[in-house]
Each structure stands twice: as structure tokens, then as C-alpha cells.
């Protein structure tokens, strides 16, 4: 009887933990789409539509926080989605986490949203690793903003990853060299109820059935990327 009671206790503790993690991930998906929608509503500060249209993958870290233990260091949880090269549709989310890097954010800012557009296959290869460093393993460039950015000389799609941040309502390209991005194993397991790597999710197609939160996330990305 005692053994049965302990088993039931462990079961409920485990399932409640999975539920909580899944709820956190669902909220992260909603926040990521909201960040992109809010950014793209401002013509003078939006990510150029031509860049979004050509992006092979997109990464969003909503509400990154400043760590108090290291000056200017940042940490946060985020999500990535890969665009299907044949259909143009976005794929299921892979959860990530990041830390480190001075980032060049506005002085005094406590929280920021970070958006990364992955433009090349080399960038995709880095994303599929369990860990990579921006500016070391893969090149990263502060992205151009606004409706007039299309005429900029750097918008020739030569950058591997373009980075953007928003802080206290302001939005601009930002340097994130030195930031380390890791696969968030716990978050992926919490959301999909099994251990999956970014490669499992985005390349190998091991996510066969999409949850409602995944479908809404994919639909939101598609709407934003098509500028609708």
C-alpha cells in the first residue's frame, strides 16, 4: 500500500511538471509571434519584408533578461522554426536558450526581445547543433530596419544571420557576437513529451502530429512572413 501511494505521488509530481513545462512552452510560442507582429506593424522600424521572405529560419527570444551576476550578460528562452525550402511553409518549433555576450543593448535596459533571421545553409547547420556561438561558429550582422532599408548596400542577403532587438519600445539591429545558443533539451521534452533535438524536430520530421499551439505558431509565422 505504501509502495502504491509513493508510486502515485511520483506519477502526479511528474505529470504536473510536464504540464507546467508544456504551458511555459505554449506561452513562449504565443509571445514569439506577438513580438514579430508588433515589430512588423511599424513601417519605419520593421524588419525589411525582403529579408523575412528569404529567411531560411527564424529564431525569437522574447523578454531576454539582464543577469545580475555578470555585467551586461543576458539570458533567455526562445524558439526556432525552419522554413521548408520546397513548400515555403514553416515547421514545428524547436526550443532554445541563450546566455552570455555583451550584446550592445541600450544602456540601462533590463529586458529585450531578440529576433534572429537565418539566411544561409551554413546558418542552418549551426542551428542544428546542440550548441553554437554567434560571431564564432557562425557570422552574425546587425540587421537593417525600416522601409528604406531595402536600398541599403548590405541588404544583398550575404549575411548569414541578421540580428534585431527591441527594448522599451525601441527596435533596431544589434550586435550579439559572443552569445551562446543551446538546444533547450528540457523544454523540447516538456513540450513534445519525448527527448528531441533541433535536428529531430526541424530536419528529420519526427514531429508527425501538430498540437493546436504548434498550428497557431506556424500560422502566425506564415502570416508575418507574407506581410499580411
C-alpha positions as CSV (number, residue, x, y, z in Angstrom):
1,X,0.0,0.0,0.0
2,X,2.8,2.3,0.9
3,X,4.6,1.5,-2.3
4,X,1.4,2.2,-4.3
5,X,1.0,5.5,-2.6
6,X,4.6,6.6,-3.4
7,X,4.1,5.5,-7.0
8,X,1.0,7.6,-7.3
9,X,2.8,10.5,-5.7
10,X,5.7,10.3,-8.2
11,X,3.2,10.0,-11.0
12,X,1.3,13.1,-10.1
13,X,4.5,15.1,-9.5
14,X,5.9,14.0,-12.8
15,X,2.7,14.8,-14.8
16,X,2.2,18.1,-13.1
17,X,5.8,19.1,-14.0
18,X,5.3,18.1,-17.7
19,X,2.1,20.1,-17.7
20,X,3.8,23.1,-16.3
21,X,6.6,22.9,-18.8
22,X,4.2,22.5,-21.6
23,X,2.3,25.5,-20.5
24,X,5.5,27.6,-20.4
25,X,6.4,26.5,-23.9
26,X,2.9,27.3,-25.2
27,X,3.2,30.8,-23.7
28,X,6.6,31.2,-25.3
29,X,5.2,30.4,-28.7
30,X,2.4,33.0,-28.3
31,X,4.9,35.6,-27.1
32,X,7.2,35.0,-30.0
33,X,4.5,35.6,-32.6
34,X,3.4,38.7,-30.7
35,X,6.9,40.1,-30.7
36,X,7.2,39.7,-34.5
37,X,3.7,41.1,-35.2
38,X,4.4,44.2,-33.1
39,X,7.7,44.8,-34.7
40,X,6.3,44.5,-38.2
41,X,3.4,47.0,-37.5
42,X,5.9,49.9,-37.5
43,X,6.9,50.8,-41.1
44,X,9.9,52.8,-40.0
45,X,11.3,50.2,-37.7
46,X,10.2,46.9,-39.2
47,X,12.4,44.1,-40.5
48,X,12.6,44.6,-44.3
49,X,10.0,42.3,-45.9
50,X,12.6,41.1,-48.5
51,X,14.8,39.8,-45.7
52,X,11.9,37.9,-44.0
53,X,10.8,36.5,-47.3
54,X,14.3,35.0,-47.9
55,X,15.0,33.8,-44.4
56,X,15.5,30.1,-44.1
57,X,14.8,30.0,-40.4
58,X,13.7,32.4,-37.7
59,X,14.7,32.5,-34.0
60,X,12.9,34.6,-31.4
61,X,13.9,35.2,-27.8
62,X,11.1,37.2,-26.2
63,X,11.9,39.1,-23.0
64,X,15.6,38.3,-22.5
65,X,16.7,39.4,-19.1
66,X,19.9,41.0,-17.8
67,X,21.8,38.8,-15.4
68,X,22.9,40.5,-12.2
69,X,25.9,38.2,-11.8
70,X,27.8,39.3,-14.9
71,X,27.8,42.9,-16.2
72,X,25.9,43.2,-19.4
73,X,25.3,39.5,-19.7
74,X,21.9,38.3,-21.0
75,X,20.0,35.1,-20.8
76,X,16.6,33.9,-22.1
77,X,14.5,31.2,-23.6
78,X,13.4,31.1,-27.2
79,X,12.1,29.2,-30.1
80,X,13.3,28.5,-33.7
81,X,11.4,27.4,-36.8
82,X,12.7,26.2,-40.2
83,X,11.1,27.1,-43.5
84,X,10.5,24.2,-45.9
85,X,12.6,25.0,-49.0
86,X,10.0,23.4,-51.3
87,X,6.7,24.5,-49.9
88,X,7.8,27.7,-48.1
89,X,5.8,26.6,-45.0
90,X,7.2,27.0,-41.5
91,X,7.9,23.9,-39.4
92,X,7.3,22.9,-35.8
93,X,9.1,24.8,-33.1
94,X,12.4,23.8,-31.5
95,X,13.1,25.4,-28.2
96,X,16.4,27.1,-27.4
97,X,18.1,29.0,-24.6
98,X,20.9,31.6,-24.8
99,X,23.3,33.3,-22.5
100,X,26.4,35.4,-22.5
101,X,27.6,38.2,-24.8
102,X,27.7,41.9,-24.2
103,X,25.1,42.3,-26.9
104,X,25.5,46.1,-27.3
105,X,22.0,46.6,-26.0
106,X,20.8,50.0,-24.8
107,X,22.4,51.1,-21.5
108,X,20.1,50.5,-18.6
109,X,17.7,48.2,-20.4
110,X,16.5,45.4,-18.2
111,X,14.7,43.3,-20.7
112,X,14.8,43.0,-24.5
113,X,13.3,40.9,-27.3
114,X,15.8,39.4,-29.7
115,X,15.0,38.2,-33.3
116,X,17.5,36.3,-35.5
117,X,16.9,35.7,-39.2
118,X,19.0,32.8,-40.5
119,X,19.7,33.4,-44.2
120,X,22.1,30.6,-45.3
121,X,22.5,26.9,-45.2
122,X,25.6,27.3,-43.0
123,X,23.4,29.2,-40.5
124,X,21.0,26.3,-40.6
125,X,23.9,23.8,-39.9
126,X,24.9,25.9,-36.9
127,X,21.3,26.0,-35.6
128,X,21.0,22.2,-35.8
129,X,23.9,21.8,-33.3
130,X,23.2,21.4,-29.6
131,X,25.4,24.5,-29.0
132,X,26.9,27.3,-31.1
133,X,28.3,30.8,-30.6
134,X,27.3,33.8,-32.6
135,X,30.2,35.5,-34.2
136,X,32.5,32.5,-33.7
137,X,30.8,29.4,-35.1
138,X,28.6,31.5,-37.4
139,X,28.7,35.1,-38.6
140,X,26.1,37.5,-37.3
141,X,25.2,41.0,-38.5
142,X,23.1,43.8,-37.0
143,X,20.1,43.8,-39.4
144,X,18.8,46.8,-41.3
145,X,15.4,48.2,-40.3
146,X,12.7,50.3,-41.8
147,X,11.0,50.6,-45.2
148,X,14.0,52.4,-46.7
149,X,16.5,49.7,-45.7
150,X,15.8,47.8,-48.9
151,X,18.1,50.3,-50.7
152,X,20.9,49.7,-48.2
153,X,24.1,48.2,-49.6
154,X,24.2,45.5,-47.0
155,X,20.8,44.1,-47.9
156,X,22.2,41.8,-50.6
157,X,21.5,38.7,-48.5
158,X,25.1,38.0,-47.9
159,X,24.8,37.9,-44.2
160,X,24.5,34.5,-42.5
161,X,22.4,35.7,-39.6
162,X,20.8,39.1,-39.1
163,X,20.0,40.2,-35.6
164,X,17.5,42.6,-34.1
165,X,16.4,43.7,-30.7
166,X,13.6,45.7,-29.1
167,X,14.0,47.4,-25.8
168,X,11.4,49.7,-24.1
169,X,9.6,50.2,-27.4
170,X,12.7,50.9,-29.4
171,X,13.7,48.5,-32.2
172,X,17.0,48.3,-34.1
173,X,19.6,46.0,-35.4
174,X,22.0,44.9,-32.7
175,X,25.3,43.1,-32.3
176,X,25.0,39.8,-30.5
177,X,28.5,38.5,-31.0
178,X,29.6,36.1,-28.3
179,X,26.1,35.0,-27.4
180,X,25.9,31.2,-26.9
181,X,22.8,29.4,-28.1
182,X,21.9,25.9,-26.8
183,X,19.2,23.5,-27.6
184,X,16.8,23.5,-24.7
185,X,16.5,19.8,-24.0
186,X,14.1,20.1,-21.1
187,X,11.8,22.5,-22.9
188,X,11.6,20.2,-26.0
189,X,10.9,17.2,-23.8
190,X,8.3,19.1,-21.8
191,X,6.5,20.3,-25.0
192,X,6.8,17.1,-27.1
193,X,6.8,14.6,-24.1
194,X,9.9,12.9,-25.5
195,X,13.6,13.8,-26.0
196,X,14.0,15.5,-29.3
197,X,16.9,17.6,-30.7
198,X,16.5,20.6,-33.1
199,X,17.5,18.3,-35.9
200,X,14.9,15.7,-34.9
201,X,12.3,18.5,-35.0
202,X,13.3,20.6,-37.9
203,X,15.0,18.3,-40.3
204,X,14.2,14.6,-39.6
205,X,10.4,15.2,-39.3
206,X,10.0,13.3,-36.1
207,X,7.1,15.5,-35.1
208,X,4.3,14.0,-37.1
209,X,1.2,15.4,-35.4
210,X,0.9,19.1,-34.6
211,X,-0.8,20.4,-31.4
212,X,-3.1,23.3,-31.6
213,X,-0.4,25.6,-30.2
214,X,2.0,24.5,-32.9
215,X,-0.5,25.1,-35.6
216,X,-1.2,28.6,-34.3
217,X,2.5,29.3,-34.1
218,X,3.1,28.1,-37.7
219,X,0.1,30.1,-39.0
220,X,1.3,33.2,-37.2
221,X,4.8,32.9,-38.8
222,X,3.2,32.4,-42.2
223,X,1.1,35.5,-41.8
224,X,4.0,37.6,-40.7
225,X,6.4,36.3,-43.4
226,X,3.8,37.0,-46.1
227,X,3.4,40.5,-44.8
228,X,-0.4,40.0,-44.4
